[in-house]
């Protein structure tokens, strides 16, 4: 469990590292950690590869059982096996949700800033996008519930939720989730909740609360998207799942998949089961490492006059207000000094950047040293 020694990824066709190939720029943009996955996952993959036959493969019953047990243990949520729809990626789940709910020309609502596929999926699905800004109060990001409800029209059918939120790092609390449910009830909305970062809780004492489990009578109006990819750093293997309790909604979702969405590959199933069955020691060390990195960032940004960071409760992503550098596109200021971040415009909020601190501390400190002049 070495989270401190940098791993050379330059010869692995890594999207993260290829973006700035040939340039002296540290890539800290896409949500992809620079840590090796647990030994249990590597061992499971090696054992499966040694079998030598790689034919079409269904989701093993043992994987379903692992997901169910993990959900009960960590979220207190009992998932029926029939609710699970396997997907090769969470982004496909967002797009399928938009195609499943309502009809062409209907509206999909979300809050910005937000993970870019949330902003693209409605249009790709023949739906109109409605956005309402989150509001920043007392160094924290919050919902503007009045604005959210005011934006809803009779054509609004779906609310896309990110929980915990990418990029601001909020883990929405029970009171906030309860208000979202109340709004959805009043307007007969389906809520699709992206919970992909739910096992990356950094604030002490937090426990993930799936919206679908908060109020069982509302569960029929939910689609919950989960994946082991972010937590155990296996995104390149491609295994996600949608949890859809309502049979009719689930059938419509699966109909949209037919003939288009590929099956999950067998090694992805293997890695996912190993992740959900891991003993938790690697994960605990990961969280300790991410908390330490977050504290390094907090100390650095506390001393900055021009750059401001809100403390993330979850994820390994820091959301940085860089409008003092450029109110529209501050990213070139960072790239010129050798640090590659994500552009806030892609998330619906110009003037901000996102930094991935899922890396060894030495890499993070090197990046901060490079941008010292921007403070």
HELIX and SHEET records of a PDB file:
HELIX    1   1 UNK A   15  UNK A   18  1                                   4    
HELIX    2   2 UNK A   39  UNK A   51  1                                  13    
HELIX    3   3 UNK A   61  UNK A   75  1                                  15    
HELIX    4   4 UNK A   81  UNK A   83  5                                   3    
HELIX    5   5 UNK A   90  UNK A  100  1                                  11    
HELIX    6   6 UNK A  116  UNK A  124  1                                   9    
HELIX    7   7 UNK A  145  UNK A  151  1                                   7    
HELIX    8   8 UNK A  174  UNK A  187  1                                  14    
HELIX    9   9 UNK A  211  UNK A  214  1                                   4    
HELIX   10  10 UNK A  216  UNK A  221  5                                   6    
HELIX   11  11 UNK A  235  UNK A  237  5                                   3    
HELIX   12  12 UNK A  247  UNK A  257  1                                  11    
HELIX   13  13 UNK A  266  UNK A  277  1                                  12    
HELIX   14  14 UNK A  281  UNK A  302  1                                  22    
HELIX   15  15 UNK A  331  UNK A  336  1                                   6    
HELIX   16  16 UNK A  344  UNK A  347  5                                   4    
HELIX   17  17 UNK A  361  UNK A  370  1                                  10    
HELIX   18  18 UNK A  372  UNK A  374  5                                   3    
SHEET    1   A 2 UNK A  26  UNK A  27  0                                        
SHEET    2   A 2 UNK A 339  UNK A 340  1                                        
SHEET    1   B 7 UNK A  84  UNK A  87  0                                        
SHEET    2   B 7 UNK A 240  UNK A 243 -1                                        
SHEET    3   B 7 UNK A 222  UNK A 227 -1                                        
SHEET    4   B 7 UNK A 190  UNK A 194  1                                        
SHEET    5   B 7 UNK A 156  UNK A 162  1                                        
SHEET    6   B 7 UNK A 107  UNK A 112  1                                        
SHEET    7   B 7 UNK A 128  UNK A 133  1                                        
SHEET    1   C 2 UNK A 135  UNK A 137  0                                        
SHEET    2   C 2 UNK A 140  UNK A 142 -1                                        
SHEET    1   D 4 UNK A 308  UNK A 309  0                                        
SHEET    2   D 4 UNK A 317  UNK A 321 -1                                        
SHEET    3   D 4 UNK A 352  UNK A 356 -1                                        
SHEET    4   D 4 UNK A 342  UNK A 343 -1                                        
END                                                                             
